[in-house]
Amino acid sequence: MRVIIITSWGHKFCIEVSLKEPVVEIKRKIEQILGAPVASQILVVSGWELLDGLDMEDYPIITEGTNIHLTIKWMGPPLNSYHSSKIQITIKFSARQLHVEVERSETVRSLKEKLQIMDGTPIKRMSLFFSGIELHEDFRNLSEYGIREFSEIIVFLKGMSRVRDELPVRRLSVVVQTSSSLLNAAMIPLEMKDSSTVNDLRQLLLSSKTLPIDEYLFIHKQRIMRDNCSLRWHGVDDGDLLYVFKGAVCRSGY
C-alpha cells in the first residue's frame, strides 16, 4: 500500500509499504530520500508515535493513503539541509538588478528557471557567480555555496557561440539499488548516456521488465531526482549508486 509522508517543514512524498514491514525499515527509506538519520526520525499517525519494534500491521489505523507525519529531532547542531525558510537575494545583470525570494534549500537550476520566467533570459545563456565563484553545478543547493539573506549573485550572459558549444555526451556505468521490499534489495548494473533523463532510466527498467509496472522514486546522493532532468544535471558520475523505491512525489505538497 502507499502512504504519504508529511514533513514538519511542509513537504510531502509517497512511499510504498507492506503490512509486514517494520517501522524501522520505513525510516530507512526516509533516510535514503531525505538523508535524515533513522535515530533522528519521529513518525506519528493521529497522535500515535510509530515504534521501531513494531510492523505496519500492528497499526490498523494505517491504510492506503494514510498521512504519516515526520518530525526530525536534531542529534547535533541544526543542519541547513533541513532549513527551508525563505531569504531575499539580489540578482545583478549588466544593466539591471532583481530582488528575488528563494528557499535556502533551492537548487541553482531552480533559481535559473525562476530567472528565465522573470527576465526571459534562456537558461543556457546564464552563468551565475557569487563571491567570485561560478555556481556551475545546477543540482547544488544555494546554501551549499554559502548564499544567505541579502547575498548578491551576478549573472553573466554567454555568447550564442558558447551556448552551441555543448559538453560531449558521456556513457556512464551506474548501479540501481532497489529497496528490501522491492526485488529483495537487488543491485542492477546499467550503462546510460549522461544526457539521458530520469524518465529514460525509468522506461528502460520498465520496458526490459526489470521492474514491475508501477510508479517509482529515484534517489541520488540523498536527493529526489526529477523525471525530466538528465543524469548529468543531477551530477551522476561513473560508478554512482542510484536508489529506487515504489512511490511518487506528491506535487501538491511543494
TABEL-V998107 format. One record per residue. N is the residue number from 1. SS is DSSP state (2 for helix, 1 for strand, 0 for the rest). Layout:
N_SS ; N_SS
//
This chain:
1_0 ; 2_1 ; 3_1 ; 4_1 ; 5_1 ; 6_1 ; 7_1 ; 8_0 ; 9_0 ; 10_0 ; 11_0 ; 12_1 ; 13_1 ; 14_1 ; 15_1 ; 16_1 ; 17_0 ; 18_0 ; 19_0 ; 20_0 ; 21_0 ; 22_1 ; 23_2 ; 24_2 ; 25_2 ; 26_2 ; 27_2 ; 28_2 ; 29_2 ; 30_2 ; 31_2 ; 32_2 ; 33_2 ; 34_2 ; 35_0 ; 36_0 ; 37_0 ; 38_2 ; 39_2 ; 40_2 ; 41_1 ; 42_1 ; 43_1 ; 44_1 ; 45_1 ; 46_0 ; 47_0 ; 48_1 ; 49_1 ; 50_0 ; 51_0 ; 52_0 ; 53_0 ; 54_0 ; 55_1 ; 56_2 ; 57_2 ; 58_2 ; 59_0 ; 60_0 ; 61_0 ; 62_0 ; 63_0 ; 64_0 ; 65_0 ; 66_0 ; 67_1 ; 68_1 ; 69_1 ; 70_1 ; 71_1 ; 72_1 ; 73_0 ; 74_0 ; 75_0 ; 76_0 ; 77_0 ; 78_0 ; 79_0 ; 80_2 ; 81_2 ; 82_2 ; 83_0 ; 84_0 ; 85_0 ; 86_1 ; 87_1 ; 88_1 ; 89_1 ; 90_1 ; 91_1 ; 92_1 ; 93_0 ; 94_0 ; 95_0 ; 96_0 ; 97_1 ; 98_1 ; 99_1 ; 100_1 ; 101_1 ; 102_1 ; 103_1 ; 104_0 ; 105_0 ; 106_0 ; 107_1 ; 108_2 ; 109_2 ; 110_2 ; 111_2 ; 112_2 ; 113_2 ; 114_2 ; 115_2 ; 116_2 ; 117_2 ; 118_2 ; 119_2 ; 120_0 ; 121_0 ; 122_0 ; 123_2 ; 124_2 ; 125_2 ; 126_1 ; 127_1 ; 128_1 ; 129_1 ; 130_1 ; 131_0 ; 132_0 ; 133_1 ; 134_1 ; 135_0 ; 136_0 ; 137_0 ; 138_0 ; 139_0 ; 140_0 ; 141_1 ; 142_2 ; 143_2 ; 144_2 ; 145_2 ; 146_0 ; 147_0 ; 148_0 ; 149_0 ; 150_0 ; 151_0 ; 152_1 ; 153_1 ; 154_1 ; 155_1 ; 156_1 ; 157_1 ; 158_0 ; 159_0 ; 160_2 ; 161_2 ; 162_2 ; 163_2 ; 164_2 ; 165_0 ; 166_0 ; 167_0 ; 168_0 ; 169_0 ; 170_0 ; 171_1 ; 172_1 ; 173_1 ; 174_1 ; 175_1 ; 176_1 ; 177_1 ; 178_1 ; 179_0 ; 180_0 ; 181_0 ; 182_0 ; 183_0 ; 184_0 ; 185_0 ; 186_0 ; 187_1 ; 188_1 ; 189_1 ; 190_1 ; 191_1 ; 192_1 ; 193_1 ; 194_0 ; 195_0 ; 196_0 ; 197_1 ; 198_2 ; 199_2 ; 200_2 ; 201_2 ; 202_2 ; 203_2 ; 204_2 ; 205_2 ; 206_2 ; 207_2 ; 208_0 ; 209_0 ; 210_0 ; 211_0 ; 212_0 ; 213_0 ; 214_0 ; 215_0 ; 216_1 ; 217_1 ; 218_1 ; 219_1 ; 220_1 ; 221_0 ; 222_0 ; 223_1 ; 224_1 ; 225_0 ; 226_0 ; 227_0 ; 228_0 ; 229_0 ; 230_1 ; 231_0 ; 232_0 ; 233_0 ; 234_0 ; 235_0 ; 236_0 ; 237_0 ; 238_0 ; 239_0 ; 240_0 ; 241_1 ; 242_1 ; 243_1 ; 244_1 ; 245_1 ; 246_1 ; 247_0 ; 248_0 ; 249_1 ; 250_0 ; 251_2 ; 252_2 ; 253_2 ; 254_0
//
